[in-house]
Amino acid sequence: MSLVSPTRTVDTTANEPLLAYTVTTSPDPLKASPENPQAPEERGELQIVGSRHSGTPADVQWIKVKVPAGPMSPDLATDLAKVTPRISLSGWSVRLDAAAKEFVFSPSAGHTPIGPETGFTIQLSDIPVNRKVGTSPITVTESSRTGSSAFQSRATTFHVGKFPADFYLRNLICTPLIINNGGEVTLTWERSANATYELLYGDTNLDVTKDTSKRITNVKSDTTFYLRGTTGDASNPVVRILSAQVSVIKPDLEIGNLTVHGTTRLNGATTTKNLTVNTANTLHVRTIEGSGSYGALAIGGRLTLSTAGREVNVLSKFTVAGTTQLNGATTTKNLTVDPGADGYLWLKTGRLDTAAGTNLNAYGTVGIFKNSSQTLHSNYISSGFPETTYRADGAGFLTVRLTCLYFTDNTGGRELNAYFTAQATTAGVTHSISVPQVTFTGSPSSTNQMSVPVAMGGTVKVSLDNTKLPNGAGNGYISVYWTPLGGGPNLTQVAAADMPEQDETAEEEVFETFTADAGAEPSEG
């Protein structure tokens, strides 16, 4: 048996508290004080437990608990001045704002961080409970923020009931707790006579006001039973709910969405041969395995792995009897990679060999990047990079790599639309790459890279535009490498005055730029 109480409402999603709260009462449930004003008042207590579920701490300026007080049915207390408030957080104090009917809890500093390891309890003890039966709204409001955003008030309300002195609803028991599919259970409970009672499960709602037990037959799936007792004035009733569960062996299932993270077996007589999915829907499968003599998977339509991170692993021979289409290629003779910005083939280990008499053709720039390359420059972008010219004593490739190092969760930051740009000019052609000055928190580190060929005796000029917006917070890292062909000579730095004048009328060969975004492996650079 479990208790489902008190109920809770929150602000809109944008104003939902950053801390999670639960409320319990002592006694449970609270009893309204006798209607006779000469009789002493009942005393009660509210316990509010707060915690931060996210891994990122939240800064909190204050927490307010609003308790309605007065002689009416929605009021919880008769006099808030008689309540004893406490909070378990060290260095926090509490005061009563009598006009607002709120207890205000605040730290000695302007604000304090509360992380997932900092649970706390707020206690409001010795509450003189109001003499009217009814439900009282208890509102918990926090002023909080994450990161450097502005503090914002966020509220959640709990509805706490005050029950008649002789009301009780307890000991909801389900017997047995585990049954076969189609079996039956018997529910029993204890209750007072001054309320109406309902038994709810699935789409069923039974009036059990005159009962203390109920037999439920033909239960085919795991079921939670709710026993709801309602009493008090119809304009402001109080509700207490108990729950109990039964588990069904091999249950029937009717669901909306089904996500399977383990093995799925279909053993029914009508499903061992075919599993049909309506053409308007999609069957998402994590693992398909044969059994026995290795059953076959036959697909009459299309098999699509459309989510990032999915893999196809072939541990034996992979045979294609028809046309193979790989990112647009329609023939098995050629393997074509989508020429978009993200398309590339990556040989992580081993070698790429060409047979004797064959050609390796590159119609754009060939990027060569390895750990043994000469590092010409490596520093933070904020430290700057002077425009530098190099002369190639042998043919090779100059590689420039930019990385954004600054992250923010501020969606209004102007730096999100600003970029650091690097340029490399050789043979009369200027190549450029850029990275954002700021990346959203939680996104991969934004990285861009280009490699440009430099002929023996040629020069290459490298420059960096590291201008940040006024009061901008962006930062990044720039690396410049030289990879000689055939293990030849490295680059030498030359002054601009030593560079030969370029014949602007001469035709120069235009090389395309090879760039690699964050999908490239950092360890390879």
C-alpha positions as CSV (number, residue, x, y, z in Angstrom):
1,M,0.0,0.0,0.0
2,S,1.2,3.5,-0.8
3,L,-0.2,7.0,-0.2
4,V,-0.9,9.4,-3.1
5,S,-1.0,12.8,-1.3
6,P,-0.8,15.7,-1.2
7,T,-1.4,16.8,-4.8
8,R,0.9,19.4,-6.5
9,T,0.7,22.1,-9.2
10,V,3.5,24.2,-10.7
11,D,4.0,27.3,-12.7
12,T,4.4,27.1,-16.5
13,T,7.4,25.1,-17.7
14,A,9.5,28.3,-18.1
15,N,8.9,29.1,-14.4
16,E,9.2,25.6,-12.9
17,P,11.4,25.5,-9.8
18,L,15.0,24.5,-10.3
19,L,14.8,22.6,-7.0
20,A,12.5,19.6,-6.4
21,Y,10.2,19.6,-3.4
22,T,8.1,17.0,-1.6
23,V,5.7,17.8,1.3
24,T,4.5,15.4,4.1
25,T,2.5,16.1,7.2
26,S,2.5,14.9,10.8
27,P,0.0,13.5,11.7
28,D,-0.9,12.0,8.4
29,P,-3.5,13.1,7.5
30,L,-3.8,16.4,9.4
31,K,-6.9,16.7,11.6
32,A,-9.0,19.9,11.6
33,S,-9.4,21.4,15.1
34,P,-12.8,20.9,16.9
35,E,-15.4,23.4,15.7
36,N,-16.1,24.3,19.4
37,P,-13.9,27.5,19.8
38,Q,-13.5,26.6,23.5
39,A,-11.8,23.4,22.7
40,P,-8.0,23.4,22.3
41,E,-6.6,23.5,18.7
42,E,-5.1,20.5,17.1
43,R,-1.4,20.8,16.3
44,G,0.3,19.7,13.1
45,E,3.6,19.9,11.2
46,L,4.6,20.4,7.6
47,Q,7.9,18.8,6.4
48,I,9.2,20.1,3.1
49,V,12.2,18.3,1.5
50,G,14.1,20.1,-1.2
51,S,16.9,18.9,-3.5
52,R,18.6,19.6,-6.8
53,H,18.3,16.7,-9.3
54,S,20.4,18.2,-12.1
55,G,24.2,17.9,-12.0
56,T,24.5,21.7,-12.4
57,P,24.1,23.6,-9.1
58,A,21.4,26.3,-8.8
59,D,22.0,29.6,-7.1
60,V,19.2,30.4,-4.6
61,Q,18.5,33.8,-3.1
62,W,15.6,32.8,-0.9
63,I,12.8,30.2,-0.4
64,K,9.3,31.3,0.7
65,V,6.6,29.1,2.1
66,K,3.1,30.6,2.0
67,V,0.7,29.2,4.5
68,P,-2.9,30.4,4.4
69,A,-4.1,31.4,7.8
70,G,-7.5,32.5,9.1
71,P,-11.0,31.0,10.0
72,M,-12.0,29.8,6.5
73,S,-12.0,26.3,5.0
74,P,-9.0,26.9,2.7
75,D,-6.9,28.3,5.6
76,L,-4.5,25.8,7.2
77,A,-3.5,27.7,10.4
78,T,-5.3,30.0,12.8
79,D,-2.2,32.0,13.8
80,L,1.2,31.9,12.0
81,A,2.9,33.6,14.9
82,K,2.5,30.3,16.9
83,V,4.3,28.3,14.2
84,T,8.0,27.2,14.8
85,P,9.9,27.4,11.5
86,R,13.3,25.6,10.9
87,I,15.6,24.9,8.0
88,S,18.5,22.4,7.9
89,L,20.8,24.5,5.7
90,S,23.7,25.9,7.7
91,G,24.0,29.7,7.7
92,W,20.3,30.2,6.7
93,S,17.8,32.3,8.7
94,V,14.0,32.6,8.7
95,R,11.5,35.3,9.3
96,L,7.8,35.6,9.2
97,D,6.3,38.1,6.7
98,A,2.9,38.3,8.5
99,A,1.3,40.6,5.8
100,A,2.1,38.1,3.0
101,K,1.5,35.0,5.3
102,E,4.9,33.7,4.2
103,F,7.9,32.2,6.0
104,V,11.0,33.6,4.3
105,F,14.2,31.4,4.4
106,S,17.5,33.1,3.2
107,P,21.2,32.5,3.4
108,S,23.6,34.9,5.1
109,A,25.2,35.7,1.7
110,G,23.3,37.2,-1.2
111,H,22.8,33.7,-2.6
112,T,24.1,30.2,-2.2
113,P,24.6,27.3,-4.6
114,I,22.5,24.1,-4.0
115,G,23.7,21.1,-5.9
116,P,22.6,17.4,-6.1
117,E,24.6,16.6,-3.0
118,T,22.8,19.3,-0.9
119,G,19.5,18.1,0.2
120,F,17.7,20.1,2.9
121,T,14.5,20.0,5.0
122,I,12.1,22.9,6.0
123,Q,9.9,22.2,9.1
124,L,6.9,24.2,10.2
125,S,6.1,22.8,13.6
126,D,3.3,23.5,16.2
127,I,0.9,24.7,13.5
128,P,-2.5,25.5,15.2
129,V,-4.7,23.8,12.6
130,N,-7.8,25.7,11.4
131,R,-11.2,24.4,12.7
132,K,-12.7,24.0,9.2
133,V,-12.4,20.8,7.1
134,G,-11.0,21.5,3.7
135,T,-8.0,21.7,1.4
136,S,-5.3,24.3,1.9
137,P,-2.8,25.5,-0.8
138,I,0.8,25.6,0.5
139,T,2.9,27.5,-2.0
140,V,6.7,27.1,-2.1
141,T,8.5,29.9,-4.1
142,E,12.2,30.1,-4.8
143,S,14.3,32.9,-6.3
144,S,16.9,31.0,-8.3
145,R,19.1,30.9,-11.4
146,T,21.7,28.8,-13.2
147,G,25.0,30.2,-14.5
148,S,25.0,34.0,-14.8
149,S,21.3,34.4,-15.8
150,A,19.0,36.7,-13.9
151,F,17.3,35.4,-10.7
152,Q,13.7,34.4,-11.3
153,S,10.8,33.6,-8.9
154,R,9.6,30.0,-9.5
155,A,6.6,28.5,-7.5
156,T,5.0,25.2,-6.9
157,T,1.8,24.6,-4.9
158,F,0.9,21.6,-2.7
159,H,-2.7,21.0,-1.7
160,V,-2.8,19.7,1.9
161,G,-6.1,18.4,3.4
162,K,-7.5,18.9,6.9
163,F,-9.8,16.0,7.7
164,P,-12.5,15.5,10.3
165,A,-11.3,14.1,13.6
166,D,-13.0,10.7,13.1
167,F,-12.0,10.2,9.5
168,Y,-9.6,7.4,8.6
169,L,-8.7,5.5,5.4
170,R,-5.9,2.9,5.7
171,N,-4.6,-0.6,5.1
172,L,-5.4,-1.1,1.4
173,I,-4.2,-4.7,0.7
174,C,-4.2,-6.6,-2.6
175,T,-4.3,-10.4,-2.3
176,P,-2.4,-12.1,-4.0
177,L,0.3,-9.7,-5.3
178,I,1.3,-11.9,-8.3
179,I,-1.3,-13.7,-10.4
180,N,-1.4,-15.5,-13.8
181,N,-2.9,-13.8,-16.8
182,G,-6.7,-13.7,-16.4
183,G,-6.6,-14.3,-12.7
184,E,-8.3,-12.5,-9.9
185,V,-7.5,-10.4,-6.8
186,T,-9.3,-9.4,-3.6
187,L,-8.8,-5.8,-2.3
188,T,-9.5,-5.0,1.4
189,W,-9.3,-1.8,3.3
190,E,-10.3,0.0,6.5
191,R,-12.3,3.3,6.4
192,S,-14.6,5.5,8.4
193,A,-18.3,6.0,7.5
194,N,-18.2,9.8,7.1
195,A,-16.9,9.9,3.5
196,T,-17.6,8.6,0.0
197,Y,-15.2,6.1,-1.6
198,E,-14.2,5.1,-5.1
199,L,-12.0,2.3,-6.5
200,L,-10.2,3.3,-9.7
201,Y,-8.1,1.2,-12.0
202,G,-7.6,1.4,-15.8
203,D,-10.8,2.9,-17.3
204,T,-12.9,1.6,-14.4
205,N,-14.4,3.8,-11.6
206,L,-16.4,1.8,-8.9
207,D,-18.4,3.3,-6.1
208,V,-17.4,1.4,-3.0
209,T,-18.7,3.8,-0.3
210,K,-20.6,0.9,1.4
211,D,-17.8,-1.7,1.0
212,T,-14.6,-2.6,2.7
213,S,-13.5,-5.2,0.1
214,K,-13.8,-5.9,-3.6
215,R,-13.0,-8.9,-5.8
216,I,-11.6,-8.1,-9.2
217,T,-11.6,-10.8,-11.9
218,N,-10.0,-11.4,-15.3
219,V,-6.9,-9.2,-14.6
220,K,-4.7,-9.5,-17.7
221,S,-2.0,-6.9,-17.1
222,D,0.0,-5.3,-14.3
223,T,-2.5,-3.0,-12.5
224,T,-2.4,-0.2,-10.0
225,F,-5.6,0.2,-7.9
226,Y,-6.4,3.5,-6.3
227,L,-8.9,3.9,-3.4
228,R,-10.1,7.5,-3.1
229,G,-11.9,8.9,-0.1
230,T,-13.6,12.3,-0.2
231,T,-15.1,14.2,2.6
232,G,-15.9,17.7,3.8
233,D,-17.9,20.5,2.1
234,A,-18.5,20.1,-1.6
235,S,-17.1,23.6,-2.3
236,N,-13.7,22.6,-0.8
237,P,-13.5,18.9,-0.2
238,V,-10.5,16.9,1.1
239,V,-9.3,13.8,-0.7
240,R,-7.1,11.0,0.5
241,I,-5.9,8.3,-1.9
242,L,-4.3,5.0,-1.3
243,S,-2.8,2.7,-3.9
244,A,-1.9,-1.0,-4.3
245,Q,-0.5,-3.0,-7.2
246,V,-0.7,-6.5,-8.7
247,S,1.8,-8.0,-11.1
248,V,0.6,-10.4,-13.8
249,I,2.7,-13.2,-15.2
250,K,2.9,-12.9,-19.0
251,P,0.6,-9.9,-19.1
252,D,-1.3,-8.5,-22.1
253,L,0.1,-5.2,-23.2
254,E,-1.6,-2.2,-24.9
255,I,0.8,0.7,-25.1
256,G,1.5,3.8,-27.1
257,N,5.3,3.9,-27.4
258,L,7.5,0.9,-26.8
259,T,11.3,1.3,-26.3
260,V,13.1,-2.0,-25.8
261,H,16.7,-1.9,-24.5
262,G,17.1,-5.6,-24.0
263,T,16.2,-8.8,-25.9
264,T,12.7,-9.1,-27.4
265,R,11.3,-12.6,-28.2
266,L,8.0,-13.2,-29.8
267,N,6.9,-16.7,-28.8
268,G,3.2,-16.7,-29.6
269,A,1.8,-19.0,-32.3
270,T,0.7,-16.1,-34.5
271,T,3.9,-14.1,-34.2
272,T,6.8,-16.5,-34.7
273,K,6.6,-16.2,-38.5
274,N,5.8,-12.6,-39.2
275,L,6.0,-9.3,-37.5
276,T,4.1,-6.7,-39.5
277,V,4.3,-3.0,-39.0
278,N,1.7,-0.7,-40.5
279,T,3.1,1.1,-43.5
280,A,2.4,4.5,-41.9
281,N,4.6,3.5,-38.9
282,T,8.2,2.6,-38.3
283,L,9.8,-0.4,-36.5
284,H,12.9,0.7,-34.6
285,V,15.2,-2.2,-33.7
286,R,18.3,-2.0,-31.5
287,T,19.6,-5.7,-32.0
288,I,18.5,-8.5,-34.3
289,E,20.0,-11.9,-33.7
290,G,19.3,-15.3,-35.3
291,S,18.9,-18.4,-33.1
292,G,19.2,-22.2,-33.6
293,S,20.3,-22.7,-37.2
294,Y,20.7,-18.9,-37.6
295,G,17.4,-17.6,-38.9
296,A,17.4,-15.2,-41.8
297,L,16.3,-11.6,-41.8
298,A,14.4,-10.8,-45.0
299,I,13.5,-7.2,-45.7
300,G,11.2,-6.5,-48.7
301,G,11.5,-2.7,-48.4
302,R,14.1,-0.4,-47.0
303,L,16.3,-0.8,-43.9
304,T,17.3,2.7,-42.7
305,L,19.7,3.5,-39.8
306,S,18.6,7.1,-39.5
307,T,19.9,8.0,-36.0
308,A,23.4,9.2,-35.3
309,G,25.6,6.6,-33.5
310,R,23.9,3.5,-35.1
311,E,26.3,0.9,-36.5
312,V,26.2,-2.1,-38.8
313,N,28.7,-4.7,-37.8
314,V,29.4,-7.7,-40.1
315,L,31.4,-10.5,-38.4
316,S,31.4,-12.8,-41.5
317,K,31.0,-12.4,-45.2
318,F,28.9,-9.5,-46.5
319,T,27.3,-10.3,-49.8
320,V,25.2,-7.9,-51.9
321,A,23.4,-9.5,-54.8
322,G,22.0,-6.3,-56.2
323,T,22.9,-2.7,-56.5
324,T,24.6,-1.1,-53.5
325,Q,23.9,2.6,-52.8
326,L,26.3,4.4,-50.5
327,N,25.4,8.0,-50.0
328,G,24.3,8.5,-53.6
329,A,26.4,5.9,-55.5
330,T,24.1,3.7,-57.7
331,T,26.7,1.2,-58.8
332,T,28.9,-1.4,-57.1
333,K,31.9,-0.3,-59.3
334,N,32.3,3.1,-57.5
335,L,32.1,4.1,-53.9
336,T,31.0,7.8,-53.7
337,V,30.9,9.8,-50.5
338,D,28.4,12.6,-50.3
339,P,30.4,15.7,-51.3
340,G,28.7,17.8,-48.6
341,A,30.6,19.5,-45.8
342,D,30.4,16.4,-43.6
343,G,31.3,13.8,-46.2
344,Y,34.6,12.0,-45.8
345,L,36.3,8.6,-45.7
346,W,38.5,8.1,-42.6
347,L,41.1,5.3,-42.5
348,K,41.8,5.2,-38.7
349,T,44.4,2.4,-38.8
350,G,46.3,0.4,-41.4
351,R,47.2,1.5,-44.9
352,L,45.6,2.7,-48.1
353,D,47.4,1.0,-51.0
354,T,47.0,1.4,-54.8
355,A,47.9,-1.5,-57.1
356,A,50.7,-1.0,-59.7
357,G,49.6,0.9,-62.7
358,T,46.6,2.5,-60.9
359,N,46.2,6.2,-60.1
360,L,45.2,8.1,-56.9
361,N,43.5,11.3,-58.1
362,A,42.7,14.3,-55.9
363,Y,40.7,17.0,-57.6
364,G,40.8,19.2,-54.5
365,T,43.2,19.9,-51.7
366,V,44.7,16.9,-50.0
367,G,44.8,17.3,-46.3
368,I,47.7,15.5,-44.5
369,F,47.7,15.7,-40.7
370,K,49.7,13.5,-38.3
371,N,51.4,13.8,-35.0
372,S,54.9,14.0,-36.5
373,S,54.2,17.1,-38.4
374,Q,56.2,20.3,-37.6
375,T,54.3,22.6,-35.2
376,L,54.8,26.2,-36.4
377,H,52.5,27.8,-33.9
378,S,50.2,26.7,-31.1
379,N,48.5,29.2,-28.8
380,Y,45.3,30.6,-27.5
381,I,43.4,32.8,-30.0
382,S,43.1,35.6,-27.4
383,S,47.0,35.8,-27.3
384,G,46.9,36.7,-31.0
385,F,48.8,35.5,-34.0
386,P,50.9,37.9,-36.1
387,E,50.5,37.7,-39.8
388,T,53.4,35.4,-40.8
389,T,54.9,34.4,-44.1
390,Y,56.7,31.1,-44.7
391,R,58.8,29.8,-47.6
392,A,58.7,26.1,-48.5
393,D,62.2,24.6,-48.9
394,G,60.4,21.5,-50.2
395,A,56.8,20.7,-51.2
396,G,54.3,19.9,-48.5
397,F,51.0,20.9,-46.8
398,L,50.3,23.7,-44.4
399,T,47.5,22.9,-41.9
400,V,45.6,25.4,-39.8
401,R,43.3,24.3,-37.0
402,L,40.9,26.4,-35.0
403,T,39.0,25.3,-31.9
404,C,36.3,27.2,-29.9
405,L,37.0,26.9,-26.1
406,Y,34.2,29.0,-24.7
407,F,30.7,27.6,-23.8
408,T,27.6,29.4,-22.6
409,D,24.0,28.6,-21.8
410,N,22.9,32.2,-22.6
411,T,20.8,32.0,-25.7
412,G,20.8,35.8,-26.0
413,G,24.6,36.1,-26.2
414,R,25.8,38.2,-29.2
415,E,29.0,36.2,-29.4
416,L,27.0,33.2,-30.7
417,N,26.9,34.9,-34.1
418,A,30.6,36.0,-34.1
419,Y,33.5,34.0,-35.6
420,F,37.3,33.8,-35.4
421,T,38.7,33.5,-39.0
422,A,42.1,32.2,-40.2
423,Q,43.4,32.7,-43.7
424,A,46.2,31.0,-45.7
425,T,47.4,32.6,-49.0
426,T,49.6,30.7,-51.4
427,A,50.0,30.8,-55.2
428,G,47.8,33.8,-55.3
429,V,44.8,32.0,-53.7
430,T,43.4,32.7,-50.3
431,H,41.8,29.9,-48.3
432,S,39.9,30.6,-45.0
433,I,38.2,28.8,-42.2
434,S,36.3,30.0,-39.1
435,V,34.8,28.8,-35.8
436,P,32.2,30.5,-33.6
437,Q,33.5,32.6,-30.7
438,V,31.0,30.9,-28.4
439,T,29.4,27.5,-28.4
440,F,26.3,26.4,-26.5
441,T,26.9,24.5,-23.2
442,G,26.6,20.7,-23.9
443,S,27.5,20.9,-27.6
444,P,30.7,19.4,-29.0
445,S,33.7,21.7,-29.1
446,S,33.5,23.5,-32.4
447,T,36.6,22.7,-34.5
448,N,37.6,23.6,-38.1
449,Q,40.7,22.7,-40.0
450,M,42.1,23.2,-43.5
451,S,45.2,22.0,-45.4
452,V,46.6,23.8,-48.4
453,P,49.4,22.5,-50.7
454,V,52.6,24.6,-51.0
455,A,55.0,24.0,-53.9
456,M,58.7,23.8,-53.3
457,G,60.1,27.4,-53.3
458,G,56.6,28.8,-52.9
459,T,55.4,31.0,-50.0
460,V,52.4,30.9,-47.8
461,K,51.0,33.7,-45.7
462,V,49.0,32.9,-42.5
463,S,46.8,35.4,-40.7
464,L,44.2,35.3,-37.9
465,D,41.2,37.6,-37.3
466,N,40.8,37.3,-33.5
467,T,38.6,40.4,-33.0
468,K,36.0,39.8,-30.3
469,L,32.8,41.8,-30.0
470,P,32.9,44.6,-27.3
471,N,32.7,42.9,-23.9
472,G,32.8,39.6,-25.7
473,A,33.8,36.5,-23.7
474,G,34.8,34.2,-26.5
475,N,38.1,32.4,-26.6
476,G,39.7,29.6,-28.7
477,Y,42.9,27.9,-29.8
478,I,44.9,28.1,-33.1
479,S,47.5,25.6,-34.3
480,V,49.6,25.8,-37.5
481,Y,51.5,22.7,-38.8
482,W,53.7,21.8,-41.7
483,T,53.7,18.3,-43.2
484,P,56.5,17.9,-45.8
485,L,56.0,15.4,-48.7
486,G,58.5,12.6,-48.8
487,G,60.0,13.6,-45.5
488,G,61.6,16.7,-47.2
489,P,62.7,20.0,-45.7
490,N,60.5,22.1,-43.4
491,L,59.2,25.7,-43.8
492,T,61.3,28.7,-43.0
493,Q,59.9,32.0,-41.9
494,V,60.6,34.9,-44.1
495,A,59.9,38.7,-43.8
496,A,57.3,40.3,-46.0
497,A,60.0,42.4,-47.6
498,D,61.9,39.3,-48.8
499,M,58.9,37.9,-50.7
500,P,59.0,38.1,-54.5
501,E,56.5,40.3,-56.2
502,Q,53.5,38.4,-57.6
503,D,52.6,38.8,-61.3
504,E,48.9,39.6,-60.9
505,T,48.3,38.9,-64.6
506,A,49.7,35.3,-64.4
507,E,47.2,32.5,-64.3
508,E,47.4,30.6,-61.0
509,E,46.0,27.1,-60.3
510,V,43.1,27.3,-57.9
511,F,43.1,24.7,-55.2
512,E,40.0,23.8,-53.2
513,T,40.3,23.8,-49.5
514,F,40.0,20.6,-47.4
515,T,38.2,21.4,-44.1
516,A,37.3,19.2,-41.2
517,D,34.7,20.1,-38.6
518,A,34.2,18.7,-35.1
519,G,33.6,15.2,-36.6
520,A,37.3,14.8,-37.1
521,E,39.2,12.8,-34.5
522,P,41.1,15.3,-32.2
523,S,43.7,12.6,-31.4
524,E,44.8,12.7,-35.1
525,G,45.7,16.4,-34.7
